[in-house]
Amino acid sequence: MIDVVFSAQLALAAIAAGAIYALVATGLNLVYGTLRLLNIAHGDFVMIGAYLAFWVFTLFDFGPALSLPLSVITGILLGLATYKDWYRS
């Protein structure tokens, strides 16, 4: 019985990781396809968001349902602040 539960959890984790990789690749493809410029900082923002979600989940004992939206909102605000600071100054 444990093998069935473990394999289902492993399959779900693999699908989630694959979905994250697909989203990152789609974002890189969209930026490169429109600007013809490879934006390597895209991956940096993804890693900042992942670390933020991890630390909110572990340090503050928030559940994944709460830490994910908080890290998404914080990532959006960080992206807007970066845009305003670097590109609109």
N, CA, C and O atoms as a CHARMM CRD file, in Angstrom:
* protein
*
  356
    1    1 MET  N      0.81700  -1.20000   0.00000 PROA 1      0.00000
    2    1 MET  CA     0.00000   0.00000   0.00000 PROA 1      0.00000
    3    1 MET  C      0.86200   1.26600   0.00000 PROA 1      0.00000
    4    1 MET  O      0.49700   2.26300  -0.62300 PROA 1      0.00000
    5    2 ILE  N      1.99100   1.23100   0.68800 PROA 2      0.00000
    6    2 ILE  CA     2.85900   2.39800   0.74300 PROA 2      0.00000
    7    2 ILE  C      3.43400   2.69300  -0.63900 PROA 2      0.00000
    8    2 ILE  O      3.62700   3.85700  -0.99100 PROA 2      0.00000
    9    3 ASP  N      3.71100   1.64800  -1.42700 PROA 3      0.00000
   10    3 ASP  CA     4.26500   1.86900  -2.76300 PROA 3      0.00000
   11    3 ASP  C      3.28700   2.62600  -3.65400 PROA 3      0.00000
   12    3 ASP  O      3.70700   3.44800  -4.46900 PROA 3      0.00000
   13    4 VAL  N      2.00300   2.36600  -3.51400 PROA 4      0.00000
   14    4 VAL  CA     1.00600   3.05500  -4.33100 PROA 4      0.00000
   15    4 VAL  C      0.93200   4.52700  -3.93700 PROA 4      0.00000
   16    4 VAL  O      0.86400   5.40100  -4.80200 PROA 4      0.00000
   17    5 VAL  N      0.94600   4.80400  -2.63500 PROA 5      0.00000
   18    5 VAL  CA     0.89200   6.18400  -2.16600 PROA 5      0.00000
   19    5 VAL  C      2.16700   6.92200  -2.56000 PROA 5      0.00000
   20    5 VAL  O      2.11200   8.06700  -3.01000 PROA 5      0.00000
   21    6 PHE  N      3.30800   6.27000  -2.39200 PROA 6      0.00000
   22    6 PHE  CA     4.57800   6.89400  -2.73600 PROA 6      0.00000
   23    6 PHE  C      4.67600   7.17300  -4.22900 PROA 6      0.00000
   24    6 PHE  O      5.13900   8.24100  -4.62900 PROA 6      0.00000
   25    7 SER  N      4.25100   6.23700  -5.04700 PROA 7      0.00000
   26    7 SER  CA     4.33900   6.44800  -6.48500 PROA 7      0.00000
   27    7 SER  C      3.36600   7.53300  -6.94300 PROA 7      0.00000
   28    7 SER  O      3.66700   8.26300  -7.88700 PROA 7      0.00000
   29    8 ALA  N      2.21500   7.65400  -6.29900 PROA 8      0.00000
   30    8 ALA  CA     1.27700   8.72800  -6.64500 PROA 8      0.00000
   31    8 ALA  C      1.85300  10.08500  -6.24600 PROA 8      0.00000
   32    8 ALA  O      1.72800  11.05500  -6.99500 PROA 8      0.00000
   33    9 GLN  N      2.47900  10.16200  -5.08100 PROA 9      0.00000
   34    9 GLN  CA     3.10700  11.41500  -4.65800 PROA 9      0.00000
   35    9 GLN  C      4.27900  11.77000  -5.56500 PROA 9      0.00000
   36    9 GLN  O      4.48600  12.93800  -5.89400 PROA 9      0.00000
   37   10 LEU  N      5.03600  10.76900  -5.96400 PROA 10     0.00000
   38   10 LEU  CA     6.16500  11.00000  -6.85700 PROA 10     0.00000
   39   10 LEU  C      5.69000  11.47800  -8.22900 PROA 10     0.00000
   40   10 LEU  O      6.29100  12.37100  -8.82500 PROA 10     0.00000
   41   11 ALA  N      4.61500  10.88100  -8.72100 PROA 11     0.00000
   42   11 ALA  CA     4.07000  11.30500 -10.01300 PROA 11     0.00000
   43   11 ALA  C      3.53800  12.72700  -9.93600 PROA 11     0.00000
   44   11 ALA  O      3.74000  13.50800 -10.86500 PROA 11     0.00000
   45   12 LEU  N      2.86800  13.07400  -8.85800 PROA 12     0.00000
   46   12 LEU  CA     2.35100  14.43200  -8.69300 PROA 12     0.00000
   47   12 LEU  C      3.48400  15.44900  -8.58400 PROA 12     0.00000
   48   12 LEU  O      3.39900  16.53400  -9.16000 PROA 12     0.00000
   49   13 ALA  N      4.54200  15.10800  -7.85100 PROA 13     0.00000
   50   13 ALA  CA     5.68800  16.00500  -7.73900 PROA 13     0.00000
   51   13 ALA  C      6.38900  16.16800  -9.08900 PROA 13     0.00000
   52   13 ALA  O      6.85200  17.26200  -9.41300 PROA 13     0.00000
   53   14 ALA  N      6.47200  15.10200  -9.87300 PROA 14     0.00000
   54   14 ALA  CA     7.09800  15.19600 -11.19000 PROA 14     0.00000
   55   14 ALA  C      6.26300  16.05400 -12.13300 PROA 14     0.00000
   56   14 ALA  O      6.81400  16.82600 -12.91700 PROA 14     0.00000
   57   15 ILE  N      4.95500  15.92900 -12.06700 PROA 15     0.00000
   58   15 ILE  CA     4.07800  16.75300 -12.90800 PROA 15     0.00000
   59   15 ILE  C      4.19200  18.22200 -12.50200 PROA 15     0.00000
   60   15 ILE  O      4.21800  19.10100 -13.36300 PROA 15     0.00000
   61   16 ALA  N      4.25900  18.49200 -11.20500 PROA 16     0.00000
   62   16 ALA  CA     4.40000  19.87800 -10.73900 PROA 16     0.00000
   63   16 ALA  C      5.73500  20.47100 -11.17700 PROA 16     0.00000
   64   16 ALA  O      5.78000  21.61400 -11.63100 PROA 16     0.00000
   65   17 ALA  N      6.81400  19.71500 -11.05000 PROA 17     0.00000
   66   17 ALA  CA     8.12900  20.21400 -11.48400 PROA 17     0.00000
   67   17 ALA  C      8.15300  20.43500 -12.99400 PROA 17     0.00000
   68   17 ALA  O      8.71300  21.42300 -13.46800 PROA 17     0.00000
   69   18 GLY  N      7.55700  19.53500 -13.73600 PROA 18     0.00000
   70   18 GLY  CA     7.48700  19.69800 -15.18300 PROA 18     0.00000
   71   18 GLY  C      6.67000  20.90900 -15.58400 PROA 18     0.00000
   72   18 GLY  O      7.00300  21.58900 -16.55500 PROA 18     0.00000
   73   19 ALA  N      5.59600  21.18700 -14.84400 PROA 19     0.00000
   74   19 ALA  CA     4.77900  22.36600 -15.13800 PROA 19     0.00000
   75   19 ALA  C      5.55300  23.64900 -14.86100 PROA 19     0.00000
   76   19 ALA  O      5.42900  24.62300 -15.60500 PROA 19     0.00000
   77   20 ILE  N      6.34500  23.65400 -13.80300 PROA 20     0.00000
   78   20 ILE  CA     7.16200  24.83100 -13.49900 PROA 20     0.00000
   79   20 ILE  C      8.20700  25.03800 -14.58600 PROA 20     0.00000
   80   20 ILE  O      8.42100  26.16700 -15.02800 PROA 20     0.00000
   81   21 TYR  N      8.86400  23.96000 -15.02700 PROA 21     0.00000
   82   21 TYR  CA     9.84100  24.07400 -16.11000 PROA 21     0.00000
   83   21 TYR  C      9.17800  24.55800 -17.39800 PROA 21     0.00000
   84   21 TYR  O      9.76200  25.34900 -18.13900 PROA 21     0.00000
   85   22 ALA  N      7.97100  24.08900 -17.66100 PROA 22     0.00000
   86   22 ALA  CA     7.26100  24.51300 -18.87100 PROA 22     0.00000
   87   22 ALA  C      6.90600  25.99300 -18.80400 PROA 22     0.00000
   88   22 ALA  O      7.00700  26.69600 -19.81000 PROA 22     0.00000
   89   23 LEU  N      6.49400  26.47400 -17.64200 PROA 23     0.00000
   90   23 LEU  CA     6.19100  27.89800 -17.50600 PROA 23     0.00000
   91   23 LEU  C      7.43400  28.77100 -17.68400 PROA 23     0.00000
   92   23 LEU  O      7.37400  29.81800 -18.33000 PROA 23     0.00000
   93   24 VAL  N      8.53900  28.34500 -17.12100 PROA 24     0.00000
   94   24 VAL  CA     9.78000  29.10400 -17.27000 PROA 24     0.00000
   95   24 VAL  C     10.22000  29.10300 -18.73000 PROA 24     0.00000
   96   24 VAL  O     10.62900  30.13700 -19.25900 PROA 24     0.00000
   97   25 ALA  N     10.13800  27.94600 -19.37900 PROA 25     0.00000
   98   25 ALA  CA    10.53600  27.86800 -20.78600 PROA 25     0.00000
   99   25 ALA  C      9.61600  28.69700 -21.66800 PROA 25     0.00000
  100   25 ALA  O     10.07400  29.31500 -22.62900 PROA 25     0.00000
  101   26 THR  N      8.32900  28.71800 -21.35600 PROA 26     0.00000
  102   26 THR  CA     7.39500  29.53600 -22.12600 PROA 26     0.00000
  103   26 THR  C      7.70000  31.01500 -21.96000 PROA 26     0.00000
  104   26 THR  O      7.64400  31.77200 -22.92900 PROA 26     0.00000
  105   27 GLY  N      8.02000  31.43300 -20.75000 PROA 27     0.00000
  106   27 GLY  CA     8.38100  32.82700 -20.51300 PROA 27     0.00000
  107   27 GLY  C      9.65200  33.22800 -21.24200 PROA 27     0.00000
  108   27 GLY  O      9.72500  34.30700 -21.82900 PROA 27     0.00000
  109   28 LEU  N     10.66000  32.35300 -21.20500 PROA 28     0.00000
  110   28 LEU  CA    11.90200  32.63700 -21.93000 PROA 28     0.00000
  111   28 LEU  C     11.66100  32.69300 -23.43600 PROA 28     0.00000
  112   28 LEU  O     12.21000  33.54900 -24.13000 PROA 28     0.00000
  113   29 ASN  N     10.83200  31.76900 -23.93400 PROA 29     0.00000
  114   29 ASN  CA    10.52500  31.73900 -25.35600 PROA 29     0.00000
  115   29 ASN  C      9.74500  32.97300 -25.78300 PROA 29     0.00000
  116   29 ASN  O      9.98000  33.51000 -26.86500 PROA 29     0.00000
  117   30 LEU  N      8.83100  33.42500 -24.95400 PROA 30     0.00000
  118   30 LEU  CA     8.04600  34.61000 -25.27600 PROA 30     0.00000
  119   30 LEU  C      8.92900  35.85400 -25.33800 PROA 30     0.00000
  120   30 LEU  O      8.80000  36.66400 -26.25600 PROA 30     0.00000
  121   31 VAL  N      9.80900  36.00500 -24.37900 PROA 31     0.00000
  122   31 VAL  CA    10.69400  37.17200 -24.36400 PROA 31     0.00000
  123   31 VAL  C     11.66600  37.11500 -25.53300 PROA 31     0.00000
  124   31 VAL  O     11.88500  38.12300 -26.20500 PROA 31     0.00000
  125   32 TYR  N     12.25100  35.94600 -25.78300 PROA 32     0.00000
  126   32 TYR  CA    13.21400  35.85100 -26.88200 PROA 32     0.00000
  127   32 TYR  C     12.52300  35.99500 -28.23700 PROA 32     0.00000
  128   32 TYR  O     13.08500  36.58500 -29.16000 PROA 32     0.00000
  129   33 GLY  N     11.31600  35.46200 -28.36000 PROA 33     0.00000
  130   33 GLY  CA    10.61100  35.54100 -29.62600 PROA 33     0.00000
  131   33 GLY  C     10.17700  36.94200 -29.98300 PROA 33     0.00000
  132   33 GLY  O     10.13800  37.28900 -31.16400 PROA 33     0.00000
  133   34 THR  N      9.85000  37.75300 -29.00300 PROA 34     0.00000
  134   34 THR  CA     9.40200  39.10800 -29.30800 PROA 34     0.00000
  135   34 THR  C     10.54600  40.10800 -29.36000 PROA 34     0.00000
  136   34 THR  O     10.54300  40.99500 -30.21300 PROA 34     0.00000
  137   35 LEU  N     11.51400  39.98800 -28.48000 PROA 35     0.00000
  138   35 LEU  CA    12.59700  40.96800 -28.41200 PROA 35     0.00000
  139   35 LEU  C     13.87600  40.53300 -29.10500 PROA 35     0.00000
  140   35 LEU  O     14.74900  41.36100 -29.36400 PROA 35     0.00000
  141   36 ARG  N     14.00100  39.24000 -29.41200 PROA 36     0.00000
  142   36 ARG  CA    15.24700  38.68000 -29.93000 PROA 36     0.00000
  143   36 ARG  C     16.41400  38.97200 -28.98300 PROA 36     0.00000
  144   36 ARG  O     17.53500  39.25800 -29.40300 PROA 36     0.00000
  145   37 LEU  N     16.10200  38.88800 -27.70200 PROA 37     0.00000
  146   37 LEU  CA    17.08600  39.13200 -26.65500 PROA 37     0.00000
  147   37 LEU  C     16.89000  38.07700 -25.58000 PROA 37     0.00000
  148   37 LEU  O     15.78800  37.91700 -25.05600 PROA 37     0.00000
  149   38 LEU  N     17.93800  37.36800 -25.25500 PROA 38     0.00000
  150   38 LEU  CA    17.84100  36.34100 -24.22900 PROA 38     0.00000
  151   38 LEU  C     17.94300  36.99700 -22.86000 PROA 38     0.00000
  152   38 LEU  O     18.98900  37.53700 -22.49900 PROA 38     0.00000
  153   39 ASN  N     16.85900  36.94900 -22.10300 PROA 39     0.00000
  154   39 ASN  CA    16.80600  37.58200 -20.79300 PROA 39     0.00000
  155   39 ASN  C     17.09900  36.52700 -19.72900 PROA 39     0.00000
  156   39 ASN  O     16.21200  35.76900 -19.33600 PROA 39     0.00000
  157   40 ILE  N     18.33500  36.48400 -19.27100 PROA 40     0.00000
  158   40 ILE  CA    18.73600  35.48300 -18.29300 PROA 40     0.00000
  159   40 ILE  C     18.19500  35.82200 -16.90800 PROA 40     0.00000
  160   40 ILE  O     18.11500  34.94400 -16.04900 PROA 40     0.00000
  161   41 ALA  N     17.82900  37.06500 -16.67800 PROA 41     0.00000
  162   41 ALA  CA    17.28600  37.46200 -15.38100 PROA 41     0.00000
  163   41 ALA  C     15.93000  36.81900 -15.11800 PROA 41     0.00000
  164   41 ALA  O     15.46600  36.80000 -13.97800 PROA 41     0.00000
  165   42 HSD  N     15.29900  36.30000 -16.14600 PROA 42     0.00000
  166   42 HSD  CA    14.02000  35.60700 -15.98500 PROA 42     0.00000
  167   42 HSD  C     14.16300  34.45000 -14.98500 PROA 42     0.00000
  168   42 HSD  O     13.32000  34.26800 -14.10700 PROA 42     0.00000
  169   43 GLY  N     15.22100  33.69000 -15.13000 PROA 43     0.00000
  170   43 GLY  CA    15.48300  32.58500 -14.21500 PROA 43     0.00000
  171   43 GLY  C     15.78100  33.04700 -12.80500 PROA 43     0.00000
  172   43 GLY  O     15.44800  32.36200 -11.83800 PROA 43     0.00000
  173   44 ASP  N     16.40600  34.20700 -12.68400 PROA 44     0.00000
  174   44 ASP  CA    16.68500  34.76000 -11.35300 PROA 44     0.00000
  175   44 ASP  C     15.39300  35.06800 -10.60000 PROA 44     0.00000
  176   44 ASP  O     15.26900  34.77500  -9.41000 PROA 44     0.00000
  177   45 PHE  N     14.45000  35.65200 -11.29800 PROA 45     0.00000
  178   45 PHE  CA    13.18200  35.95700 -10.64400 PROA 45     0.00000
  179   45 PHE  C     12.42000  34.68700 -10.27400 PROA 45     0.00000
  180   45 PHE  O     11.72700  34.65700  -9.25700 PROA 45     0.00000
  181   46 VAL  N     12.54200  33.65000 -11.08100 PROA 46     0.00000
  182   46 VAL  CA    11.90300  32.37300 -10.74800 PROA 46     0.00000
  183   46 VAL  C     12.52300  31.79000  -9.48600 PROA 46     0.00000
  184   46 VAL  O     11.80900  31.29700  -8.61400 PROA 46     0.00000
  185   47 MET  N     13.84100  31.84200  -9.38400 PROA 47     0.00000
  186   47 MET  CA    14.50600  31.30300  -8.19600 PROA 47     0.00000
  187   47 MET  C     14.21100  32.13000  -6.95200 PROA 47     0.00000
  188   47 MET  O     14.06200  31.57400  -5.86400 PROA 47     0.00000
  189   48 ILE  N     14.12300  33.44600  -7.09600 PROA 48     0.00000
  190   48 ILE  CA    13.76200  34.28900  -5.95400 PROA 48     0.00000
  191   48 ILE  C     12.36400  33.92100  -5.46000 PROA 48     0.00000
  192   48 ILE  O     12.13500  33.81700  -4.25500 PROA 48     0.00000
  193   49 GLY  N     11.44100  33.72800  -6.38200 PROA 49     0.00000
  194   49 GLY  CA    10.08500  33.33600  -5.99900 PROA 49     0.00000
  195   49 GLY  C     10.04100  31.96900  -5.34100 PROA 49     0.00000
  196   49 GLY  O      9.28900  31.76300  -4.38800 PROA 49     0.00000
  197   50 ALA  N     10.84000  31.02800  -5.84000 PROA 50     0.00000
  198   50 ALA  CA    10.87300  29.68900  -5.25000 PROA 50     0.00000
  199   50 ALA  C     11.45800  29.72000  -3.84200 PROA 50     0.00000
  200   50 ALA  O     10.93200  29.08400  -2.92900 PROA 50     0.00000
  201   51 TYR  N     12.53800  30.45500  -3.67400 PROA 51     0.00000
  202   51 TYR  CA    13.12800  30.56900  -2.33300 PROA 51     0.00000
  203   51 TYR  C     12.19000  31.29900  -1.37400 PROA 51     0.00000
  204   51 TYR  O     12.08300  30.92900  -0.20500 PROA 51     0.00000
  205   52 LEU  N     11.52800  32.31100  -1.85600 PROA 52     0.00000
  206   52 LEU  CA    10.59000  33.03800  -1.01900 PROA 52     0.00000
  207   52 LEU  C      9.44300  32.14500  -0.56200 PROA 52     0.00000
  208   52 LEU  O      9.06200  32.16700   0.60800 PROA 52     0.00000
  209   53 ALA  N      8.89800  31.36500  -1.47800 PROA 53     0.00000
  210   53 ALA  CA     7.82900  30.44100  -1.10600 PROA 53     0.00000
  211   53 ALA  C      8.32500  29.40500  -0.09200 PROA 53     0.00000
  212   53 ALA  O      7.60800  29.06200   0.84800 PROA 53     0.00000
  213   54 PHE  N      9.54900  28.91000  -0.28400 PROA 54     0.00000
  214   54 PHE  CA    10.11800  27.93900   0.64700 PROA 54     0.00000
  215   54 PHE  C     10.28900  28.53000   2.04600 PROA 54     0.00000
  216   54 PHE  O      9.91900  27.90300   3.03900 PROA 54     0.00000
  217   55 TRP  N     10.84900  29.73900   2.12000 PROA 55     0.00000
  218   55 TRP  CA    11.10200  30.33100   3.42600 PROA 55     0.00000
  219   55 TRP  C      9.81800  30.74400   4.12500 PROA 55     0.00000
  220   55 TRP  O      9.72100  30.63100   5.34700 PROA 55     0.00000
  221   56 VAL  N      8.84100  31.21400   3.38200 PROA 56     0.00000
  222   56 VAL  CA     7.55000  31.54400   4.00400 PROA 56     0.00000
  223   56 VAL  C      6.90100  30.27100   4.53200 PROA 56     0.00000
  224   56 VAL  O      6.29500  30.27300   5.60300 PROA 56     0.00000
  225   57 PHE  N      7.03200  29.18700   3.77800 PROA 57     0.00000
  226   57 PHE  CA     6.44600  27.91000   4.18400 PROA 57     0.00000
  227   57 PHE  C      7.12600  27.34400   5.42200 PROA 57     0.00000
  228   57 PHE  O      6.45100  26.81900   6.30700 PROA 57     0.00000
  229   58 THR  N      8.45900  27.44000   5.50000 PROA 58     0.00000
  230   58 THR  CA     9.17000  26.81200   6.60900 PROA 58     0.00000
  231   58 THR  C      9.31300  27.71300   7.83200 PROA 58     0.00000
  232   58 THR  O      9.12400  27.24700   8.95500 PROA 58     0.00000
  233   59 LEU  N      9.63900  28.98300   7.64600 PROA 59     0.00000
  234   59 LEU  CA     9.89200  29.84800   8.79900 PROA 59     0.00000
  235   59 LEU  C      8.61000  30.30000   9.49600 PROA 59     0.00000
  236   59 LEU  O      8.54500  30.34200  10.72500 PROA 59     0.00000
  237   60 PHE  N      7.60400  30.63300   8.71100 PROA 60     0.00000
  238   60 PHE  CA     6.38800  31.18200   9.30200 PROA 60     0.00000
  239   60 PHE  C      5.29200  30.14800   9.47100 PROA 60     0.00000
  240   60 PHE  O      4.20400  30.48400   9.93900 PROA 60     0.00000
  241   61 ASP  N      5.54300  28.91900   9.11000 PROA 61     0.00000
  242   61 ASP  CA     4.59300  27.81000   9.22300 PROA 61     0.00000
  243   61 ASP  C      3.27300  28.07600   8.52500 PROA 61     0.00000
  244   61 ASP  O      2.21800  27.64100   8.98600 PROA 61     0.00000
  245   62 PHE  N      3.33500  28.79700   7.40800 PROA 62     0.00000
  246   62 PHE  CA     2.14600  28.95700   6.58600 PROA 62     0.00000
  247   62 PHE  C      2.00600  27.72100   5.71300 PROA 62     0.00000
  248   62 PHE  O      3.00300  27.10000   5.34200 PROA 62     0.00000
  249   63 GLY  N      0.80200  27.37300   5.39200 PROA 63     0.00000
  250   63 GLY  CA     0.58000  26.25000   4.49900 PROA 63     0.00000
  251   63 GLY  C      0.92100  26.61100   3.06300 PROA 63     0.00000
  252   63 GLY  O      1.10500  27.78600   2.74500 PROA 63     0.00000
  253   64 PRO  N      1.00800  25.61800   2.19700 PROA 64     0.00000
  254   64 PRO  CA     1.31400  25.90800   0.79700 PROA 64     0.00000
  255   64 PRO  C      0.23900  26.76000   0.13000 PROA 64     0.00000
  256   64 PRO  O      0.53800  27.54400  -0.77100 PROA 64     0.00000
  257   65 ALA  N     -0.99900  26.61200   0.56300 PROA 65     0.00000
  258   65 ALA  CA    -2.09000  27.38900  -0.02700 PROA 65     0.00000
  259   65 ALA  C     -1.95900  28.87600   0.29200 PROA 65     0.00000
  260   65 ALA  O     -2.49500  29.70700  -0.44200 PROA 65     0.00000
  261   66 LEU  N     -1.26800  29.22400   1.35600 PROA 66     0.00000
  262   66 LEU  CA    -1.07200  30.62600   1.71100 PROA 66     0.00000
  263   66 LEU  C      0.31400  31.13300   1.29700 PROA 66     0.00000
  264   66 LEU  O      0.45800  32.29500   0.91500 PROA 66     0.00000
  265   67 SER  N      1.32600  30.27700   1.36900 PROA 67     0.00000
  266   67 SER  CA     2.67300  30.73500   1.02000 PROA 67     0.00000
  267   67 SER  C      2.82800  30.95700  -0.47700 PROA 67     0.00000
  268   67 SER  O      3.59200  31.82900  -0.88800 PROA 67     0.00000
  269   68 LEU  N      2.12700  30.19500  -1.29600 PROA 68     0.00000
  270   68 LEU  CA     2.23800  30.38500  -2.74100 PROA 68     0.00000
  271   68 LEU  C      1.67000  31.72500  -3.19400 PROA 68     0.00000
  272   68 LEU  O      2.35400  32.44100  -3.92500 PROA 68     0.00000
  273   69 PRO  N      0.44000  32.10600  -2.79600 PROA 69     0.00000
  274   69 PRO  CA    -0.04000  33.43200  -3.21200 PROA 69     0.00000
  275   69 PRO  C      0.78400  34.58700  -2.63700 PROA 69     0.00000
  276   69 PRO  O      0.96700  35.60700  -3.30100 PROA 69     0.00000
  277   70 LEU  N      1.27600  34.43300  -1.42200 PROA 70     0.00000
  278   70 LEU  CA     2.11600  35.48700  -0.85000 PROA 70     0.00000
  279   70 LEU  C      3.41100  35.65000  -1.64100 PROA 70     0.00000
  280   70 LEU  O      3.85500  36.77200  -1.88400 PROA 70     0.00000
  281   71 SER  N      4.00900  34.54700  -2.03700 PROA 71     0.00000
  282   71 SER  CA     5.24900  34.65500  -2.80800 PROA 71     0.00000
  283   71 SER  C      4.98000  35.15900  -4.22100 PROA 71     0.00000
  284   71 SER  O      5.82700  35.84400  -4.79300 PROA 71     0.00000
  285   72 VAL  N      3.83000  34.84100  -4.79500 PROA 72     0.00000
  286   72 VAL  CA     3.48800  35.36300  -6.12400 PROA 72     0.00000
  287   72 VAL  C      3.28000  36.87700  -6.05700 PROA 72     0.00000
  288   72 VAL  O      3.77700  37.61200  -6.91000 PROA 72     0.00000
  289   73 ILE  N      2.55900  37.33000  -5.06000 PROA 73     0.00000
  290   73 ILE  CA     2.32400  38.77000  -4.90400 PROA 73     0.00000
  291   73 ILE  C      3.63700  39.50600  -4.65300 PROA 73     0.00000
  292   73 ILE  O      3.87200  40.57100  -5.22400 PROA 73     0.00000
  293   74 THR  N      4.48800  38.94400  -3.80700 PROA 74     0.00000
  294   74 THR  CA     5.77500  39.56500  -3.53900 PROA 74     0.00000
  295   74 THR  C      6.65200  39.57000  -4.78700 PROA 74     0.00000
  296   74 THR  O      7.36900  40.54000  -5.03700 PROA 74     0.00000
  297   75 GLY  N      6.60100  38.49900  -5.56700 PROA 75     0.00000
  298   75 GLY  CA     7.36300  38.45900  -6.80800 PROA 75     0.00000
  299   75 GLY  C      6.87900  39.48700  -7.81600 PROA 75     0.00000
  300   75 GLY  O      7.68200  40.10000  -8.52000 PROA 75     0.00000
  301   76 ILE  N      5.56200  39.67800  -7.88700 PROA 76     0.00000
  302   76 ILE  CA     5.01500  40.70600  -8.77900 PROA 76     0.00000
  303   76 ILE  C      5.47300  42.08900  -8.33600 PROA 76     0.00000
  304   76 ILE  O      5.87000  42.90900  -9.16400 PROA 76     0.00000
  305   77 LEU  N      5.42000  42.34600  -7.04700 PROA 77     0.00000
  306   77 LEU  CA     5.87000  43.64600  -6.53900 PROA 77     0.00000
  307   77 LEU  C      7.36700  43.85200  -6.76800 PROA 77     0.00000
  308   77 LEU  O      7.79900  44.96200  -7.07800 PROA 77     0.00000
  309   78 LEU  N      8.15000  42.80200  -6.61800 PROA 78     0.00000
  310   78 LEU  CA     9.58500  42.89400  -6.88800 PROA 78     0.00000
  311   78 LEU  C      9.84200  43.16700  -8.36800 PROA 78     0.00000
  312   78 LEU  O     10.71500  43.96500  -8.71000 PROA 78     0.00000
  313   79 GLY  N      9.09400  42.51300  -9.23800 PROA 79     0.00000
  314   79 GLY  CA     9.23800  42.75500 -10.67000 PROA 79     0.00000
  315   79 GLY  C      8.84400  44.16800 -11.05400 PROA 79     0.00000
  316   79 GLY  O      9.50700  44.79700 -11.87800 PROA 79     0.00000
  317   80 LEU  N      7.77000  44.67200 -10.46400 PROA 80     0.00000
  318   80 LEU  CA     7.36400  46.05400 -10.73800 PROA 80     0.00000
  319   80 LEU  C      8.39200  47.05500 -10.22700 PROA 80     0.00000
  320   80 LEU  O      8.69100  48.04600 -10.89500 PROA 80     0.00000
  321   81 ALA  N      8.93100  46.79100  -9.04000 PROA 81     0.00000
  322   81 ALA  CA     9.95400  47.69100  -8.49700 PROA 81     0.00000
  323   81 ALA  C     11.21100  47.66800  -9.36200 PROA 81     0.00000
  324   81 ALA  O     11.83200  48.70900  -9.57800 PROA 81     0.00000
  325   82 THR  N     11.58800  46.49600  -9.85700 PROA 82     0.00000
  326   82 THR  CA    12.74300  46.39900 -10.73200 PROA 82     0.00000
  327   82 THR  C     12.49400  47.14200 -12.03700 PROA 82     0.00000
  328   82 THR  O     13.37700  47.84100 -12.53400 PROA 82     0.00000
  329   83 TYR  N     11.30700  46.99600 -12.58600 PROA 83     0.00000
  330   83 TYR  CA    10.96300  47.68900 -13.82500 PROA 83     0.00000
  331   83 TYR  C     11.00500  49.20000 -13.63400 PROA 83     0.00000
  332   83 TYR  O     11.56600  49.92300 -14.45700 PROA 83     0.00000
  333   84 LYS  N     10.40400  49.67300 -12.53900 PROA 84     0.00000
  334   84 LYS  CA    10.38300  51.11100 -12.29600 PROA 84     0.00000
  335   84 LYS  C     11.79200  51.65300 -12.04700 PROA 84     0.00000
  336   84 LYS  O     12.11100  52.76700 -12.46200 PROA 84     0.00000
  337   85 ASP  N     12.62700  50.87400 -11.37500 PROA 85     0.00000
  338   85 ASP  CA    13.96500  51.32800 -11.03900 PROA 85     0.00000
  339   85 ASP  C     14.91000  51.30700 -12.23700 PROA 85     0.00000
  340   85 ASP  O     15.65800  52.26300 -12.44600 PROA 85     0.00000
  341   86 TRP  N     14.88900  50.24200 -13.02000 PROA 86     0.00000
  342   86 TRP  CA    15.86800  50.08000 -14.07700 PROA 86     0.00000
  343   86 TRP  C     15.42700  50.62800 -15.42300 PROA 86     0.00000
  344   86 TRP  O     16.23900  51.19800 -16.15200 PROA 86     0.00000
  345   87 TYR  N     14.17000  50.46800 -15.76200 PROA 87     0.00000
  346   87 TYR  CA    13.74200  50.79400 -17.11300 PROA 87     0.00000
  347   87 TYR  C     12.98300  52.09600 -17.23400 PROA 87     0.00000
  348   87 TYR  O     12.93900  52.67000 -18.32200 PROA 87     0.00000
  349   88 ARG  N     12.39000  52.58200 -16.17200 PROA 88     0.00000
  350   88 ARG  CA    11.60800  53.79300 -16.24500 PROA 88     0.00000
  351   88 ARG  C     12.24000  54.93400 -15.46200 PROA 88     0.00000
  352   88 ARG  O     11.55200  55.88400 -15.08700 PROA 88     0.00000
  353   89 SER  N     13.51900  54.85100 -15.21800 PROA 89     0.00000
  354   89 SER  CA    14.15600  55.91400 -14.44500 PROA 89     0.00000
  355   89 SER  C     14.70000  57.02200 -15.33100 PROA 89     0.00000
  356   89 SER  O     15.26700  57.99300 -14.82800 PROA 89     0.00000
